[in-house]
C-alpha cells in the first residue's frame, strides 16, 4: 500500500486519523482510490478464465442473503447478493483487507468537511 511504499511511520498514520486529505484531480492516489467506486475497474483482475473457485455456502451480509464464493485454497472470497440483479456485498482478502459495499443506486449528498479536519495532500506527498 501507499504507506508501506513510502516508509510511513505510525506517527504519519496518527496525523491522518479522523482527518480528510485534499488532493488535486491529477493525483495518482486519487486515481487509485477511484477504482473502488467503479465496480468494472475493481473486478477487472477477475476477468478471463477463472479456475479453482468453490461455493462456500450461504450467509448474511448487512442483512442480505449472500453467496460466499472463494478459492478452495484460502479464506479470501467474494460475497454476492441473492437477487435478480446480483451485487457484490463484500470482498474478503486473505490478509486483513476486507471491503464492504452497500447502498447501491442510493442518492449521494456530499457535504464538505470543516477546514479544521482537512489536510493538504500536496504537503504529504499525495
C-alpha positions as a Markdown table, in Angstrom:
| # | Residue | x | y | z |
|---|---|---|---|---|
| 1 | Unk | 0.0 | 0.0 | 0.0 |
| 2 | Unk | 1.0 | 3.7 | -0.3 |
| 3 | Unk | 2.2 | 3.9 | 3.4 |
| 4 | Unk | 4.5 | 0.9 | 3.1 |
| 5 | Unk | 5.9 | 2.1 | -0.3 |
| 6 | Unk | 6.7 | 5.5 | 1.3 |
| 7 | Unk | 8.0 | 4.1 | 4.6 |
| 8 | Unk | 5.4 | 6.0 | 6.6 |
| 9 | Unk | 5.5 | 5.7 | 10.3 |
| 10 | Unk | 2.8 | 5.1 | 12.9 |
| 11 | Unk | 3.1 | 8.8 | 13.6 |
| 12 | Unk | 2.1 | 9.6 | 10.0 |
| 13 | Unk | -0.9 | 7.5 | 10.3 |
| 14 | Unk | -1.9 | 9.2 | 13.6 |
| 15 | Unk | -1.8 | 12.5 | 11.8 |
| 16 | Unk | -4.4 | 11.3 | 9.4 |
| 17 | Unk | -6.7 | 9.7 | 12.0 |
| 18 | Unk | -10.1 | 11.5 | 11.8 |
| 19 | Unk | -9.0 | 13.8 | 9.0 |
| 20 | Unk | -9.7 | 14.3 | 5.3 |
| 21 | Unk | -6.8 | 14.6 | 2.8 |
| 22 | Unk | -7.3 | 17.1 | 0.0 |
| 23 | Unk | -5.7 | 16.0 | -3.3 |
| 24 | Unk | -5.7 | 17.5 | -6.8 |
| 25 | Unk | -7.6 | 16.0 | -9.7 |
| 26 | Unk | -4.4 | 14.5 | -11.2 |
| 27 | Unk | -3.2 | 12.8 | -8.0 |
| 28 | Unk | -2.2 | 9.1 | -8.6 |
| 29 | Unk | -3.5 | 8.3 | -5.1 |
| 30 | Unk | -7.0 | 9.7 | -6.1 |
| 31 | Unk | -7.0 | 7.7 | -9.3 |
| 32 | Unk | -6.2 | 4.5 | -7.4 |
| 33 | Unk | -9.0 | 5.1 | -4.9 |
| 34 | Unk | -11.4 | 5.9 | -7.8 |
| 35 | Unk | -11.3 | 2.3 | -8.9 |
| 36 | Unk | -13.1 | 1.4 | -5.6 |
| 37 | Unk | -16.1 | 3.5 | -6.9 |
| 38 | Unk | -16.2 | 1.7 | -10.3 |
| 39 | Unk | -17.1 | -1.9 | -10.0 |
| 40 | Unk | -16.0 | -2.7 | -13.5 |
| 41 | Unk | -12.5 | -1.5 | -12.7 |
| 42 | Unk | -12.4 | -3.2 | -9.3 |
| 43 | Unk | -13.4 | -6.5 | -10.9 |
| 44 | Unk | -11.1 | -6.3 | -13.9 |
| 45 | Unk | -8.4 | -8.6 | -12.4 |
| 46 | Unk | -11.1 | -11.3 | -12.2 |
| 47 | Unk | -11.9 | -11.4 | -15.9 |
| 48 | Unk | -11.0 | -14.3 | -18.1 |
| 49 | Unk | -10.9 | -17.9 | -17.3 |
| 50 | Unk | -11.2 | -18.3 | -13.5 |
| 51 | Unk | -10.5 | -21.7 | -12.0 |
| 52 | Unk | -10.4 | -23.2 | -8.5 |
| 53 | Unk | -13.4 | -21.2 | -7.2 |
| 54 | Unk | -15.8 | -23.0 | -4.9 |
| 55 | Unk | -19.2 | -22.3 | -3.4 |
| 56 | Unk | -18.5 | -21.7 | 0.3 |
| 57 | Unk | -22.2 | -21.6 | 1.2 |
| 58 | Unk | -24.8 | -19.0 | 2.1 |
| 59 | Unk | -24.6 | -16.4 | 4.8 |
| 60 | Unk | -26.0 | -12.9 | 5.6 |
| 61 | Unk | -24.0 | -9.7 | 4.9 |
| 62 | Unk | -25.6 | -6.5 | 6.2 |
| 63 | Unk | -29.0 | -8.1 | 6.5 |
| 64 | Unk | -28.9 | -9.5 | 2.9 |
| 65 | Unk | -28.7 | -13.2 | 1.9 |
| 66 | Unk | -25.3 | -13.7 | 0.2 |
| 67 | Unk | -23.4 | -16.5 | -1.5 |
| 68 | Unk | -19.8 | -16.8 | -0.5 |
| 69 | Unk | -17.5 | -17.7 | -3.4 |
| 70 | Unk | -13.8 | -18.2 | -2.9 |
| 71 | Unk | -10.7 | -20.0 | -3.8 |
| 72 | Unk | -10.5 | -23.5 | -2.5 |
| 73 | Unk | -7.0 | -22.9 | -1.2 |
| 74 | Unk | -7.5 | -19.9 | 1.1 |
| 75 | Unk | -10.0 | -17.8 | 3.1 |
| 76 | Unk | -10.3 | -14.9 | 0.6 |
| 77 | Unk | -13.6 | -14.6 | -1.1 |
| 78 | Unk | -16.4 | -12.6 | -2.5 |
| 79 | Unk | -20.0 | -12.3 | -1.2 |
| 80 | Unk | -22.7 | -11.8 | -3.8 |
| 81 | Unk | -26.3 | -10.9 | -3.1 |
| 82 | Unk | -29.1 | -13.3 | -3.8 |
| 83 | Unk | -31.2 | -11.1 | -6.0 |
| 84 | Unk | -32.4 | -10.8 | -9.6 |
| 85 | Unk | -29.5 | -8.3 | -10.2 |
| 86 | Unk | -26.7 | -9.7 | -8.1 |
| 87 | Unk | -24.4 | -7.2 | -6.4 |
| 88 | Unk | -21.0 | -7.6 | -4.6 |
| 89 | Unk | -21.7 | -7.1 | -0.9 |
| 90 | Unk | -18.2 | -7.8 | 0.4 |
| 91 | Unk | -14.7 | -8.8 | -0.7 |
| 92 | Unk | -12.5 | -10.5 | 1.9 |
| 93 | Unk | -8.8 | -10.6 | 1.3 |
| 94 | Unk | -6.6 | -13.5 | 2.5 |
| 95 | Unk | -4.9 | -11.0 | 4.8 |
| 96 | Unk | -6.5 | -8.1 | 6.7 |
| 97 | Unk | -8.2 | -6.5 | 3.6 |
| 98 | Unk | -12.0 | -6.5 | 3.7 |
| 99 | Unk | -14.2 | -4.2 | 1.6 |
| 100 | Unk | -17.9 | -3.9 | 2.1 |
| 101 | Unk | -20.3 | -2.4 | -0.4 |
| 102 | Unk | -23.7 | -1.0 | 0.3 |
| 103 | Unk | -26.4 | 1.4 | -0.8 |
| 104 | Unk | -26.2 | 0.7 | -4.5 |
| 105 | Unk | -28.1 | 3.3 | -6.5 |
| 106 | Unk | -28.8 | 5.4 | -3.4 |
| 107 | Unk | -28.8 | 9.2 | -3.8 |
| 108 | Unk | -25.5 | 10.7 | -2.7 |
| 109 | Unk | -25.4 | 14.0 | -0.9 |
| 110 | Unk | -21.9 | 15.3 | -0.1 |
| 111 | Unk | -21.1 | 18.0 | 2.5 |
| 112 | Unk | -17.6 | 19.5 | 2.6 |
| 113 | Unk | -15.9 | 18.8 | 6.0 |
| 114 | Unk | -14.8 | 21.7 | 8.2 |
| 115 | Unk | -11.5 | 23.2 | 7.2 |
| 116 | Unk | -10.0 | 22.1 | 10.6 |
| 117 | Unk | -10.4 | 18.5 | 9.5 |
| 118 | Unk | -8.8 | 18.9 | 6.1 |
| 119 | Unk | -5.0 | 18.2 | 5.4 |
| 120 | Unk | -3.2 | 19.4 | 2.3 |
| 121 | Unk | -2.3 | 16.3 | 0.4 |
| 122 | Unk | 0.5 | 18.0 | -1.6 |
| 123 | Unk | 2.4 | 18.7 | 1.7 |
| 124 | Unk | 2.1 | 15.0 | 2.5 |
| 125 | Unk | 3.3 | 13.7 | -0.9 |
| 126 | Unk | 0.0 | 12.7 | -2.4 |
